[in-house]
Amino acid sequence: MLLAAVNCVSDKTYDRSTVASYLLGHMRNLFMTSTSDAKYSSVGDYAAPGFVAAVMTRYGVTFDEHDGGEDLLHAIADATCRGDLENAANKCLQDFRNGRWGPVTLEVREVYERRTARDSFDKKNQEGEKKVDTGDSRDRVYDDRPAVKGERLGEVEEEAKEMGVQVPEGGGAKGIFDGW
């Protein structure tokens, strides 16, 4: 459903009102989920900071009084499209895709877990534990699993060759994004 909402799936394969109501429900759930972060009262406050204001301003609908995405979509249809649900769904999806809801992060668990892992790593690092860099250039998340080295690396390379996987020159120690 989220892939359809971001237009990664052909619009001939799904019902737009279903996707729009799912998206609105998903966004509503983000704002109803509390967070342990002192800076934000809900996950939605950092996942989509302008969403509630955009919904209230653009559609004239109060966000909190609706039970779910379908109710919210019906309210938007009544307020802006004379009750035409399909037209309201098109409007919501188009507004979302054109950024009229502001910056939106649809999957925040990974972001939250990455932040939690980074904080945990920083705490461990302050206590004197060894830092292992996974090579990810985004928010650094440090993996405490041992790297594949020595004999194990040779075994992995041989197994890959047996399976027909072409191993880059100089061995397979580069990583999956640098030549595997």
C-alpha positions, 0 to 999 in steps of 0.5 A: 500500500505504501508503494502504491502511495508513493507511486511505485506501482501502476495506478491500474493495479489498485483502488485509489480510495483504498490507498488514500485511506490507508495512507491517511490511516498510516499517518494518523497512526504515526501521530497516535504513537507516543515516543520516548524521545523528550523532544517529540510527543509522538512519532509523527512529530518527527516523521511528518512535522507539517502533516497535521497543519497541512491537513487542517489548512488544506482540507478544513478537517480536524485531524483528531476527531476521526477514528481512522483513514477511511473516516478521515478520507470521507471527511475530506471528501465531504469538506472539499469534493462534495462527497466524491470519495474518488476525487478526494482520494486523488487529491490526497494522493496528489498532495502527498506525492507533490510534497504539500503535506511537507516532508514525510517519513513513512517508515520510522521504525528503522530510523528510530531503531537506527537512532537507538542503536547509535545511542547504544553504541555511543554509550558502549563506546564511552564505556571503552568497548571497541568500535566496529564500522560497517562502512555505511555512509548514512547515519553510522550504525555500528555492527558488533558482529565479527567481520568475515576474515581469514579462513572464513573469508576464503571459504565464502569466496570458494563457496561463491565461486562454486555457486557461479558468483563472480568474485571481484579481483583482490578478493571479496573483502570489499563488501556488497556495494563495492563489487559483489 
